[in-house]
Amino acid sequence: MSEVRHGELTIGCHLSIAGGFAQMGRTALGIGANTFAFFTRSPRGGRAKTPEASDVSELLGILAENRFGRLVAHAPYTMNLCSAKGRTVEFAREAMAQDLQLMEGLPGNYYNFHPGSHVGQGVDEGIRLICEGLDEVLVRGQRTTVLLETMAGKGSEVGSRFEELARIIEGTREGDLLGVCLDTCHLSDAGYDIAGDLDAVLDEFDRTIGLDRLRALHVNDSKNPLGSHKDRHERIGQGTLGLSTFEAVVTNPRLRALPMILETPNELDGYAREISLLRGLAREDGNN
């Protein structure tokens, strides 16, 4: 079993919930992770299973004993708060409300979702519907921060521009419960040149949204060039972003304390290698 040392990067990957919550914690430890992501239900939708209280309690023990960082749960891909179809919007609101209730059993963690696709209704209407849905499901006093993920701009996706995310946060009644998850692949595919000047992109984020809203990272290389709007992930260092971009990410003082989730095309052994690689890059800079 790989040892996670205190003070290292908070990094992990998506894990399967099929074996239960405690099993995810044990799997994370086995690959050298000290955080992880999981889908609250099938990525394609469907019903969420109510976890056993003993299973959740065992996971909480693992997290505390091994000094895990915050977990980053992920909503299903089919959840679209700004669909043109009423039933799709209704499902999105129902699913998010149920998922946030589940997350209260894992207090203080994150729930990440794709803002949605307006499917021809226009960005303004998409943002209005997203805010309306969030107003319905967010509850003052909840212990889960909901993260808007930066998108690649594929099709009619909302959230590929920082300005759109800022409008959602500002337009939501309980906006204090919202944060942002930056996806490195999505950022580049959306036209933000993190490979060329990461700090300039972070400066723009700070001006538009505020770095206090930045709570997590999805760490992915991209199969496509800057501004392609394609959203196809690649393994770290094997895509158009290159290893130097990820060295800049893990050593950047504005990013290195955030939970980092790998979503690269890998199995567990591949994730273990990438976690080790990124930890090594951080140590070489003298930060660990």
C-alpha positions as CSV (number, residue, x, y, z in Angstrom):
1,M,0.0,0.0,0.0
2,S,1.4,3.4,-1.0
3,E,1.9,5.9,1.9
4,V,0.5,9.4,1.7
5,R,2.6,11.9,3.6
6,H,1.1,14.9,5.3
7,G,1.9,18.1,3.4
8,E,1.9,16.5,-0.1
9,L,-0.5,17.3,-2.9
10,T,-4.1,16.5,-2.3
11,I,-4.6,14.3,-5.4
12,G,-6.7,11.3,-6.5
13,C,-8.9,10.1,-9.3
14,H,-12.5,8.9,-10.0
15,L,-13.3,5.7,-8.2
16,S,-16.2,3.3,-8.6
17,I,-18.8,3.4,-5.9
18,A,-19.9,-0.2,-6.7
19,G,-18.0,-1.7,-3.8
20,G,-19.3,0.8,-1.3
21,F,-17.9,4.0,0.4
22,A,-15.2,2.4,2.6
23,Q,-13.9,0.4,-0.3
24,M,-13.3,3.6,-2.2
25,G,-11.2,4.9,0.7
26,R,-9.1,1.7,0.8
27,T,-8.6,1.8,-3.0
28,A,-7.5,5.4,-2.8
29,L,-4.9,4.6,-0.2
30,G,-3.7,1.7,-2.3
31,I,-2.8,4.0,-5.2
32,G,-1.3,6.8,-3.1
33,A,-4.3,9.1,-3.2
34,N,-5.5,11.3,-0.4
35,T,-8.7,12.4,-2.1
36,F,-11.0,10.9,-4.8
37,A,-14.0,11.6,-6.9
38,F,-17.1,9.4,-7.3
39,F,-20.4,9.5,-9.1
40,T,-23.3,9.9,-6.8
41,R,-25.3,7.6,-9.1
42,S,-24.7,6.2,-12.6
43,P,-22.9,8.7,-14.9
44,R,-25.8,8.2,-17.2
45,G,-28.5,9.0,-14.6
46,G,-30.8,6.6,-12.8
47,R,-31.5,6.2,-9.1
48,A,-29.0,6.8,-6.4
49,K,-28.5,4.0,-3.8
50,T,-28.8,4.9,-0.1
51,P,-25.6,3.9,1.5
52,E,-25.4,1.9,4.7
53,A,-24.6,4.1,7.7
54,S,-21.9,1.7,8.8
55,D,-20.2,1.9,5.4
56,V,-20.2,5.7,5.5
57,S,-18.9,5.7,9.1
58,E,-16.0,3.4,8.1
59,L,-15.1,5.7,5.2
60,L,-15.1,8.8,7.5
61,G,-12.7,6.9,9.8
62,I,-10.4,6.2,6.9
63,L,-10.5,9.8,5.7
64,A,-9.7,11.2,9.2
65,E,-7.0,8.7,10.1
66,N,-5.1,9.2,6.8
67,R,-5.6,13.0,6.6
68,F,-7.5,13.0,3.3
69,G,-8.4,16.3,1.7
70,R,-11.9,17.1,0.6
71,L,-13.7,14.7,-1.7
72,V,-15.2,15.8,-5.0
73,A,-18.4,14.0,-5.8
74,H,-19.7,14.2,-9.4
75,A,-23.2,14.6,-10.6
76,P,-24.4,12.4,-13.5
77,Y,-23.6,13.6,-17.0
78,T,-27.2,13.5,-18.0
79,M,-28.2,16.1,-15.5
80,N,-29.0,19.3,-17.4
81,L,-30.5,22.1,-15.4
82,C,-31.1,24.2,-18.6
83,S,-32.6,21.7,-21.0
84,A,-35.4,22.7,-23.3
85,K,-37.3,19.6,-22.1
86,G,-39.3,20.1,-18.9
87,R,-38.9,16.5,-17.7
88,T,-35.1,16.7,-18.1
89,V,-35.0,19.8,-16.0
90,E,-37.2,18.2,-13.4
91,F,-34.9,15.2,-13.2
92,A,-31.9,17.4,-12.8
93,R,-33.4,19.3,-9.9
94,E,-34.7,16.1,-8.3
95,A,-31.3,14.3,-8.7
96,M,-29.3,17.3,-7.4
97,A,-31.6,17.6,-4.3
98,Q,-31.2,13.9,-3.6
99,D,-27.5,14.0,-4.1
100,L,-27.0,16.9,-1.8
101,Q,-28.9,15.1,0.9
102,L,-26.7,12.1,0.4
103,M,-23.6,14.4,0.7
104,E,-24.7,15.7,4.1
105,G,-23.6,12.3,5.4
106,L,-20.1,13.2,4.2
107,P,-20.1,16.8,5.5
108,G,-17.7,19.4,4.3
109,N,-17.0,18.0,0.9
110,Y,-17.7,19.1,-2.7
111,Y,-20.4,18.2,-5.3
112,N,-19.3,19.0,-8.8
113,F,-21.6,19.3,-11.8
114,H,-21.6,20.4,-15.5
115,P,-23.8,23.6,-15.6
116,G,-25.7,22.3,-18.6
117,S,-26.4,22.8,-22.3
118,H,-29.0,25.4,-23.4
119,V,-29.8,23.3,-26.6
120,G,-30.7,26.3,-28.7
121,Q,-32.4,28.4,-26.1
122,G,-29.5,30.8,-25.9
123,V,-26.9,31.4,-23.1
124,D,-29.1,34.0,-21.3
125,E,-32.0,31.6,-21.0
126,G,-29.6,28.7,-20.0
127,I,-28.1,30.8,-17.2
128,R,-31.6,31.8,-16.0
129,L,-32.7,28.2,-15.8
130,I,-29.5,27.1,-14.1
131,C,-30.0,29.8,-11.4
132,E,-33.7,28.9,-11.1
133,G,-32.8,25.2,-10.5
134,L,-30.0,26.1,-8.0
135,D,-32.4,28.3,-6.1
136,E,-34.8,25.4,-5.8
137,V,-32.2,22.8,-4.5
138,L,-29.6,24.8,-2.5
139,V,-30.4,25.0,1.2
140,R,-28.9,27.6,3.5
141,G,-26.8,25.9,6.1
142,Q,-25.9,22.8,4.0
143,R,-22.4,21.5,4.5
144,T,-21.6,20.7,0.9
145,T,-20.2,23.3,-1.5
146,V,-21.6,22.9,-5.0
147,L,-19.0,23.3,-7.8
148,L,-19.6,24.6,-11.3
149,E,-17.2,22.9,-13.6
150,T,-15.5,24.9,-16.4
151,M,-16.6,23.4,-19.8
152,A,-14.9,23.1,-23.2
153,G,-17.6,24.9,-25.1
154,K,-18.8,21.8,-27.0
155,G,-22.2,22.4,-28.7
156,S,-24.4,24.6,-26.6
157,E,-22.6,24.1,-23.3
158,V,-22.9,26.8,-20.7
159,G,-19.9,27.5,-18.6
160,S,-16.9,27.6,-21.0
161,R,-16.3,31.3,-20.3
162,F,-15.5,32.6,-16.8
163,E,-18.1,35.4,-17.3
164,E,-20.9,32.8,-17.6
165,L,-19.9,31.1,-14.4
166,A,-19.8,34.5,-12.7
167,R,-23.3,35.3,-13.8
168,I,-24.6,31.9,-12.4
169,I,-23.0,32.6,-9.0
170,E,-24.2,36.2,-8.9
171,G,-27.7,35.1,-10.1
172,T,-28.2,32.4,-7.5
173,R,-29.9,33.3,-4.2
174,E,-27.6,31.1,-2.1
175,G,-24.5,31.9,-4.2
176,D,-22.3,31.6,-1.2
177,L,-22.7,27.8,-1.5
178,L,-21.2,27.8,-4.9
179,G,-17.6,27.4,-6.0
180,V,-15.7,26.4,-9.2
181,C,-13.8,23.4,-10.4
182,L,-11.3,24.1,-13.1
183,D,-10.7,21.3,-15.6
184,T,-7.3,21.7,-17.4
185,C,-8.5,20.0,-20.6
186,H,-11.7,22.0,-20.7
187,L,-9.9,25.3,-20.1
188,S,-7.5,24.7,-23.0
189,D,-10.2,23.4,-25.3
190,A,-12.3,26.5,-24.4
191,G,-9.4,28.8,-25.5
192,Y,-7.7,29.6,-22.2
193,D,-4.0,29.2,-22.8
194,I,-2.9,27.5,-19.6
195,A,0.1,25.9,-21.4
196,G,1.4,29.2,-22.6
197,D,0.6,31.4,-19.5
198,L,-1.1,29.7,-16.6
199,D,-0.7,32.7,-14.4
200,A,-2.4,35.0,-16.9
201,V,-5.4,32.6,-17.0
202,L,-5.6,32.6,-13.2
203,D,-5.4,36.4,-13.1
204,E,-8.4,36.5,-15.5
205,F,-10.3,34.0,-13.3
206,D,-9.5,36.2,-10.3
207,R,-10.8,39.3,-12.0
208,T,-13.9,37.7,-13.3
209,I,-14.9,35.3,-10.5
210,G,-12.4,35.6,-7.6
211,L,-9.9,33.0,-6.6
212,D,-11.7,32.5,-3.3
213,R,-14.3,30.6,-5.4
214,L,-11.8,28.2,-6.9
215,R,-12.1,25.0,-4.8
216,A,-10.9,22.0,-6.9
217,L,-9.1,21.0,-10.1
218,H,-9.8,18.2,-12.7
219,V,-6.3,17.4,-13.9
220,N,-6.4,16.2,-17.5
221,D,-4.2,16.5,-20.6
222,S,-6.1,17.2,-23.9
223,K,-6.1,15.3,-27.2
224,N,-6.9,18.5,-29.0
225,P,-5.3,21.9,-29.6
226,L,-6.1,25.2,-27.9
227,G,-9.6,26.4,-28.6
228,S,-10.8,23.2,-30.2
229,H,-14.0,23.0,-28.1
230,K,-13.8,19.2,-28.3
231,D,-13.4,17.9,-24.7
232,R,-11.3,14.8,-25.2
233,H,-9.0,13.9,-22.2
234,E,-5.5,12.5,-22.6
235,R,-3.1,11.0,-20.1
236,I,-0.8,13.4,-18.3
237,G,2.1,14.5,-20.5
238,Q,0.8,12.7,-23.6
239,G,-1.5,15.4,-25.0
240,T,-1.3,18.9,-26.3
241,L,-0.8,20.5,-22.9
242,G,2.4,18.5,-22.2
243,L,4.2,17.7,-18.9
244,S,5.5,21.2,-18.3
245,T,1.9,22.5,-18.0
246,F,1.2,20.0,-15.2
247,E,4.5,20.9,-13.5
248,A,3.3,24.5,-13.5
249,V,-0.1,23.4,-12.1
250,V,1.2,21.4,-9.1
251,T,3.8,24.0,-8.2
252,N,1.6,27.0,-8.6
253,P,1.0,28.6,-5.1
254,R,-2.5,29.5,-6.1
255,L,-3.4,25.9,-7.0
256,R,-1.2,23.4,-5.2
257,A,-3.4,23.3,-2.0
258,L,-6.6,22.4,-3.9
259,P,-7.9,18.9,-4.3
260,M,-6.8,17.6,-7.7
261,I,-8.8,14.9,-9.5
262,L,-7.4,12.9,-12.4
263,E,-9.9,12.0,-15.1
264,T,-7.5,10.7,-17.7
265,P,-8.1,7.5,-19.7
266,N,-6.6,5.1,-17.3
267,E,-7.1,2.1,-15.0
268,L,-6.1,2.1,-11.4
269,D,-2.4,1.3,-12.1
270,G,-2.2,4.1,-14.5
271,Y,-3.7,6.5,-12.0
272,A,-1.2,5.4,-9.4
273,R,1.6,6.2,-11.8
274,E,0.2,9.6,-12.6
275,I,-0.3,10.4,-8.9
276,S,3.3,9.5,-8.3
277,L,4.5,11.5,-11.3
278,L,2.7,14.7,-10.2
279,R,3.8,14.3,-6.6
280,G,7.4,14.0,-7.9
281,L,7.1,17.1,-9.9
282,A,5.9,19.0,-6.9
283,R,8.7,17.7,-4.7
284,E,11.3,18.7,-7.3
285,D,10.2,22.2,-6.9
286,G,10.9,22.0,-3.2
287,N,7.3,22.2,-2.0
288,N,7.2,18.9,-0.2
